[in-house]
Each structure stands twice: as structure tokens, then as C-alpha cells.
Amino acid sequence: MNKFAIILFLNIIPFLTFAQDGKSSDYFGNIGKIYVVVGVLMILFICVIGLLVFLERKLARLEQEIHKKD
């Protein structure tokens, strides 16, 4: 009986999340700030990728130095 109640509750949760009205679903698009949000996210993504590339190159250089010493 407990499993049935849990499964029933988990199946009802998605229906409770649709309580928002349609007007506020595209807030950033309506006020024209969606481009700012996308721009900031792209800058952050590019910075993270750049940091990973930098660290990978540095790690490869250190690995080469270790292999030269052996």
C-alpha cells in the first residue's frame, strides 16, 4: 500500500506544476532581455572551455617533462 501511495503521489506532481498562467512564461523574451541572458551564458561557456583547454595544455607539458626525466 505504501508503494502505491508513493507512485500515485509521484504521478500527480507534474500536474501540479502547470499552475502558472501563460503570460509570464516568456518574461525575458517579452522585455527583450533574452539576448542579454544568452550572451552572458555564452561568455561563461566560452570562458569555461578556454580554461579547460589551458589546463589540458599545461598538463600535457608537465607530462612531457616527467617522461623526459625518466
C-alpha positions in Angstrom: 0.0 0.0 0.0 2.9 2.4 0.7 4.4 1.8 -2.7 1.1 2.5 -4.3 0.7 5.8 -2.5 4.2 6.9 -3.4 3.7 6.0 -7.1 0.4 7.9 -7.1 2.0 10.9 -5.5 4.9 11.0 -7.9 2.5 10.7 -10.9 0.4 13.7 -9.6 3.4 16.0 -9.1 3.7 17.0 -12.8 0.1 18.1 -13.0 0.6 20.4 -10.0 3.5 22.2 -11.8 1.2 23.6 -14.6 -0.4 26.1 -12.2 1.3 29.1 -14.0 -0.5 31.3 -16.4 0.7 31.7 -20.0 1.5 35.4 -19.7 4.6 35.1 -17.5 6.2 32.1 -19.2 8.3 34.2 -21.6 9.2 37.1 -19.3 12.7 37.7 -20.6 11.5 37.4 -24.2 8.8 40.0 -23.7 11.1 42.6 -22.3 13.9 42.0 -24.7 16.5 40.8 -22.2 16.7 37.3 -23.5 19.7 38.3 -25.7 21.5 39.6 -22.6 20.9 36.3 -20.8 22.0 34.3 -23.8 25.1 36.5 -24.2 26.2 36.1 -20.6 25.7 32.3 -20.8 27.8 32.2 -24.0 30.6 34.2 -22.4 30.6 31.9 -19.4 30.6 28.8 -21.6 33.5 30.1 -23.7 35.5 31.0 -20.6 35.0 27.5 -19.1 36.0 25.9 -22.4 39.1 28.2 -22.6 40.1 27.3 -19.0 39.8 23.6 -19.8 41.9 23.9 -22.9 44.6 25.9 -21.0 44.7 23.3 -18.2 44.9 20.5 -20.7 47.9 22.1 -22.5 49.6 22.8 -19.2 49.0 19.2 -18.0 50.4 17.8 -21.3 53.5 19.9 -20.9 54.1 18.7 -17.4 53.6 15.1 -18.5 56.2 15.5 -21.3 58.7 16.9 -18.7 58.1 13.9 -16.4 58.7 11.5 -19.3 61.9 13.3 -20.4 63.3 12.9 -16.8 62.8 9.2 -16.8 
